[in-house]
Amino acid sequence: MMEFFGKVIENLTQVVDLLKSNLLSICISLAIFCGFILILPESLFSHFYLSDLRRNYITIIGAIAFTSLFITIILILYRILKLLYLYIRGSYFELYRLTFEECNRVNHFISNKSLTATFNTTDGVVYMLQDKGLIYKAQSVMVAEHYEQDSHIYRWIYSKLTKYPELITEKIKNSK
């Protein structure tokens, strides 16, 4: 008997985990379903003999629709803000962890006062800066026969570095 209760509890925890992971899709489904019940005409419900259900429980269905729509909006906003926070915080964090060579490459943008700089395609430091999300490769074709490629720095990183150039220049001066 205890084994049976253990399996039931284990299955319930799996169901709860499933509901937690799919809360957004459940809320969207509830909002759409309850919204259709509220919006569709009464004649459609009388055709399927569900008019009593709609009349008796219209306030509960409306509350479920409103609550699930509210939770859906909150979950979507939370996910967007979380991704935005991780992206920006991660990039700011990477600015403080740049090596001497990476600072030299980023300094090309600041010294040229441009959002674009040309680097050699075999330069591994440029690829490391791309992986860190600080610069991105231009979509154009190669610039010259020497396999040079334009790279762009993100505008918000460029504006941060022009306001606080000491993030780059101090590391370059300290390494020399």
N, C-alpha and C positions, 0 to 999 in steps of 0.2 A: 504494500500500500504506500509506503514511504517512497518507494522507487517511482510509483505512478505520479505522486505529487511533485517529486523532483523533476520529472520530465515535463509536467504541465508548467511548472514555474520556469524551467529553462526555455520552453517554447514561448511563454508569455514575454520573457525578456527579449527573445528574438523578434517578436512582434513589436514590442516597444522600440527596439533599435531600428526596425524597419520604418516605423512611423516617424521617428526622429529624423532619419535620413531622407525621407520623402515628404516632410511636412509641407514644403512649398507646393509640390504637385497635388497633395491632398487638399490644401487650402484653395488652390486655383480651381480644382474640380468641384469642390463644395460651392464656391462662389458662383461658378457658371451654372451648376445644376439648380441651385436655389434661385438664382437670378432668372433662369428660364421659367421656373414654377411661378415666380411673381409676375413675369412679363407676359407670358403666353395667355391667350384668351380663355375664358371660362368654358366656352363651347368645346374646346379641345379636351379639357378634363372631364366634361360630362360624357363625351364620346367614349372615354376609357373608364368611366364610372369612378373617377377620382375627384369629383367636385367636392364631396364632403371632406376629403383629406385637405384640400386647399382651403376651404372655408374655415375649418376648425383649427388648423394649425398655421394660418397665415402669419401671425405674429412671431411664432417660433421660427418659421422658415425665413422670415425677414431678418430676424436677429442672427440666425446662422449665416445668411448671405452677407450681412454687414460685417459681422465679426470675422468671417473667413476672408473677405475682401480686405479688411483692415490688416489682418495678420499677413496676408500676401504682400501688401504694399510695404509693410514694415520689414519683412524678410528680404524682399528685393532691395530695398534701400540699404539694409544692413550689409548684404553681400556686396553691393556696389561700393559702399564706403569702406568696407574691410579690404577689398581689392585695391582701392585707391590708396588707402593708408599703407598697405604693405608695399605697393609700388613706389610711392614717394619716399617712405621711410627707408626702404631698401636702397634707393638711389642716393639719398642723403648720406646714409651710412657708408656707402661705397665711396663717396667723395672724400671722406676722412681717412679711408684706408688705402688710398692710392699709393703706388710705389713711385720711386724716382723716375723710372722710364715712362710710366703712365702719366705722371705729371708733365713730363716733357711733351708728350703727344697732345695732351689737353691744352697745354700752354700755346700750341700752334693756333688754336681757335681764338684765344684771348689776345695774343700778340698781333694777329692779323685782323682783329676786330671783325670777325666773320663767323657765320654759322657753318661754313664749309671749309674743309681743309683736304689736301690731297696727300695720301699716304701710299707707300709701296704695298702691293697686295700680299707680299710674303712677310710682312711685319706682323709678328704674333702678338705684339702689345696692342695693336689696334683691334685684333679679334678679342682680346681679353676685355678691352673697354666696351666692345659690342655685347659681350656676354654679361657684363655688369649692368647693361642698360643705360650707359651714359652717352653713347654715340650710336649712329646707325649708318649703314652703307647706302650710298645713293643708288637709285635704280637705273642710272645711266650706264652706258657701256664704258669700258676702260678708257682712261684719258689719253694715254700715250702708249708707245711701243714698249716702254719700260715697265709695263704692268702696274700702272698707278691707278688708284681708285679714289674718287671723292667720298668723303665721309661727312656726315652732318652731326652736329651736336644738338641735343634737345634744347629748345628755346628757354625753358625754365631753368635748366642747368646752366646755360650760358649766362642768363641774367643773374643767377646766384653767384657765379664765378666772377662776373664783372663787378658786382657789388662787394664781394669779399675775395679779392685776388690773392690774399695771403694764404688761402687754403692750398694754392698751387705753388706760389712763389717761395714760401718758407721751406717747403720740402726740397725745392730745387736748390735753394741757397744752402741749406743744411747738408745736402749730399755732396756739394762741391768742395 
